[in-house]
């Protein structure tokens, strides 16, 4: 998924307006080419068709008597008119709000090029707009993946339980993710605060890994000590997972 519905208002309007204009231009160009093809086919059919059979009466003197003999020339049967080419399918209407998912099908080469260029396949004309997904976008995408996994009838019971617990956690995190969108960050000046000396120091301190031993101490460990340390890390990780699962189970009732 490359495009999301979380543009700021000016960016969203500019993007859809540019996409709408390009699609309208491509559709108009395709319609003009189709009309030219139909006109060329009709012209070629008229050129290749034989002239219509219209008997003509000719008066002449045959030398024996005065009479009028009607001679019919060009009496060949009239060939049937060529069948009209099938009408091209009507273009599909665009989705609500100019949704690019409603582009006409089948796509012409020009429309395919535009589609690839807008959705990251080609950047020859202008770069594709790829806004950073918000936490809510990430939750929605992960929920879709979990629902697709739960629809699998062959999913093992333990994997299904893990997926359901993860879905419960995502549902609990949804209100917070909706609140902390880009507008909330701008309103509370989160990014501006992170650039100040105090905010930068606090953010970097929170991002650092909380390790009790230094790199030199880890490098000086023997093989047995390394294995023991790794085993302890795995045990701690599983303990945290069990604690989170128990907390989610108690909240969900």
C-alpha positions in Angstrom: 0.0 0.0 0.0 1.6 3.2 -1.2 -1.1 5.9 -0.9 -3.0 6.7 2.2 -5.9 9.0 3.1 -4.0 11.0 5.6 -2.8 13.9 3.4 -3.0 17.4 4.7 -5.8 19.2 3.0 -3.7 21.3 0.5 -1.6 18.2 -0.5 -4.7 16.0 -0.9 -6.5 18.6 -3.1 -3.4 19.2 -5.3 -2.8 15.5 -5.7 -6.3 14.6 -6.7 -6.7 17.6 -8.9 -3.5 16.7 -10.8 -4.6 13.1 -11.1 -8.1 14.0 -12.3 -6.7 16.3 -15.0 -4.3 13.7 -16.3 -7.0 11.1 -16.4 -9.4 13.4 -18.2 -6.8 14.3 -20.8 -5.9 10.6 -21.3 -9.6 9.7 -21.7 -10.2 12.5 -24.2 -7.2 11.5 -26.2 -8.3 7.9 -26.2 -11.8 8.9 -27.4 -10.3 11.0 -30.1 -8.1 8.1 -31.3 -11.1 5.8 -31.2 -13.2 8.2 -33.4 -10.3 8.5 -35.8 -10.1 4.7 -36.1 -13.8 4.3 -36.7 -13.7 7.1 -39.4 -10.7 5.4 -41.1 -12.4 2.0 -41.0 -15.6 3.5 -42.6 -13.5 5.3 -45.3 -11.6 2.1 -46.2 -14.8 0.1 -46.3 -16.4 2.6 -48.7 -13.2 2.6 -50.9 -13.2 -1.2 -51.2 -16.9 -1.6 -51.8 -18.0 -2.1 -55.5 -20.3 0.5 -57.0 -24.0 0.0 -56.6 -25.8 -1.9 -59.5 -28.1 0.7 -61.2 -29.5 -0.5 -64.6 -29.2 2.1 -67.3 -31.6 2.4 -70.4 -29.8 3.1 -73.6 -31.7 4.0 -76.9 -30.0 2.9 -80.1 -30.9 1.9 -83.8 -30.3 -1.8 -84.5 -30.6 -1.5 -88.4 -33.8 -3.6 -88.7 -36.6 -1.7 -87.0 -37.2 1.3 -84.9 -37.2 0.0 -81.5 -35.8 0.8 -78.1 -33.8 -1.9 -76.4 -33.0 -1.5 -72.8 -29.6 -2.8 -72.0 -28.8 -3.4 -68.5 -25.2 -3.0 -67.6 -23.4 -3.4 -64.3 -25.9 -6.0 -63.2 -23.7 -7.7 -60.7 -25.3 -8.3 -57.3 -24.7 -5.6 -54.7 -22.2 -6.9 -52.1 -23.4 -6.7 -48.5 -22.3 -3.7 -46.5 -19.4 -4.4 -44.2 -20.4 -5.0 -40.6 -19.8 -2.1 -38.2 -16.9 -2.7 -35.8 -18.1 -3.5 -32.2 -18.3 -0.4 -30.1 -15.6 -0.1 -27.5 -16.6 -0.6 -23.8 -17.8 2.4 -22.0 -15.1 3.8 -19.6 -15.7 2.9 -16.0 -16.7 5.8 -13.8 -14.0 7.0 -11.4 -14.6 6.2 -7.7 -15.9 8.7 -5.2 -13.7 11.7 -4.9 -11.6 10.8 -7.9 -10.3 7.5 -6.5 -7.6 6.2 -8.8 -9.0 2.7 -8.2 -11.8 3.6 -10.6 -9.7 4.3 -13.7 -11.2 3.0 -16.9 -10.5 -0.7 -17.8 -8.9 -2.0 -19.9 -6.1 0.5 -19.6 -4.4 2.0 -22.6 -0.6 2.1 -22.7 -0.7 5.8 -21.8 -3.0 5.1 -18.8 -0.7 2.3 -17.7 2.3 4.6 -17.9 0.4 7.2 -15.9 -0.7 4.6 -13.3 2.9 3.3 -12.9 4.3 6.8 -12.7 1.8 7.9 -10.0 2.1 4.7 -7.9 5.8 4.4 -7.8 6.5 2.3 -10.9 8.0 5.1 -13.0 9.4 8.6 -12.0 10.4 9.9 -15.4 7.9 12.9 -15.5 7.5 13.7 -11.8 8.1 11.9 -8.6 5.2 9.9 -7.0 3.7 11.3 -3.8 4.4 8.9 -1.0 3.3 10.4 2.3 4.6 8.8 5.5 1.9 6.6 7.1 0.6 7.6 10.4 0.3 5.2 13.4 -3.4 4.8 12.5 -2.5 3.8 8.9 0.0 1.2 10.2 -2.7 -0.2 12.5 -5.3 -0.5 9.7 -2.8 -2.2 7.4 -1.8 -4.7 10.1 -5.4 -5.4 10.9 -6.1 -6.2 7.3 -3.2 -8.7 7.3 -4.5 -10.3 10.5 -8.0 -10.6 9.2 -6.6 -12.3 6.0 -4.7 -14.7 8.2 -7.7 -15.5 10.3 -9.7 -16.3 7.2 -7.4 -19.2 6.4 -9.2 -22.4 7.5 -5.8 -24.3 7.8 -4.4 -21.8 10.4 -3.1 -23.7 13.4 -4.9 -23.0 16.7 -1.8 -21.5 18.4 -1.2 -19.1 15.5 -4.9 -18.2 15.5 -4.7 -17.4 19.2 -1.6 -15.2 18.7 -3.3 -13.4 15.8 -6.5 -12.8 17.9 -4.4 -11.4 20.8 -2.5 -9.1 18.5 -5.8 -7.9 17.0 -7.1 -7.1 20.5 -3.9 -5.1 21.2 -4.4 -3.2 17.9 -8.0 -2.4 18.8 -6.8 -1.0 22.2 -4.2 1.1 20.5 -6.5 2.5 17.8 -7.9 5.5 19.8 -4.4 6.6 20.8 -3.2 6.3 17.2 -6.1 8.3 15.9 -5.4 11.0 18.5 -1.7 11.2 17.7 -2.0 12.0 14.0 -0.1 14.7 12.1 -2.5 17.4 13.1 -2.0 16.6 16.8 1.8 16.6 16.4 1.6 20.0 14.7 -0.8 21.4 17.3 1.4 20.3 20.2 4.7 21.2 18.4 6.2 17.8 18.9 8.7 18.0 16.1 9.7 21.6 17.1 10.2 20.5 20.7 12.4 17.6 19.6 14.8 20.0 17.9 15.4 22.0 21.1 18.4 20.9 23.3 16.2 19.6 26.1 13.8 17.7 23.8 16.6 16.3 21.7 18.5 15.0 24.7 15.3 13.4 26.2 14.3 11.8 22.9 17.8 10.4 22.2 17.9 9.0 25.8 14.6 7.3 25.3 15.8 5.8 22.0 19.0 4.3 23.5 19.0 0.6 24.4 18.9 0.0 28.1 21.9 -2.3 28.5 23.7 -3.0 31.8 26.9 -4.2 30.2 29.2 -2.3 27.8 30.4 -3.6 24.4 33.9 -4.3 25.9 32.3 -6.5 28.6 30.3 -8.4 26.0 33.3 -8.9 23.8 35.3 -10.4 26.7 32.7 -13.1 27.4 33.6 -16.7 26.8 31.5 -19.0 24.6 29.7 -20.5 27.5 29.0 -17.1 29.0 27.7 -15.9 25.6 25.3 -18.9 25.4 24.1 -18.3 28.9 23.5 -14.6 28.2 21.6 -15.4 25.1 19.5 -17.9 26.9 18.7 -15.4 29.6 17.6 -12.8 27.0 15.2 -15.3 25.4 13.8 -16.2 28.8 13.2 -12.5 29.6 11.6 -12.0 26.2 9.2 -14.9 26.7 8.4 -13.6 30.2 7.4 -10.2 28.8 5.3 -11.9 26.1 3.4 -14.0 28.6 2.8 -10.9 30.8 1.4 -8.9 27.8 -0.9 -11.8 26.9 -2.1 -12.2 30.4 -2.8 -8.4 30.6 -4.7 -8.5 27.3 -6.7 -11.5 28.4 -7.7 -9.8 31.6 -8.7 -6.6 29.8 -10.8 -8.5 27.2 -12.6 -10.5 29.9 
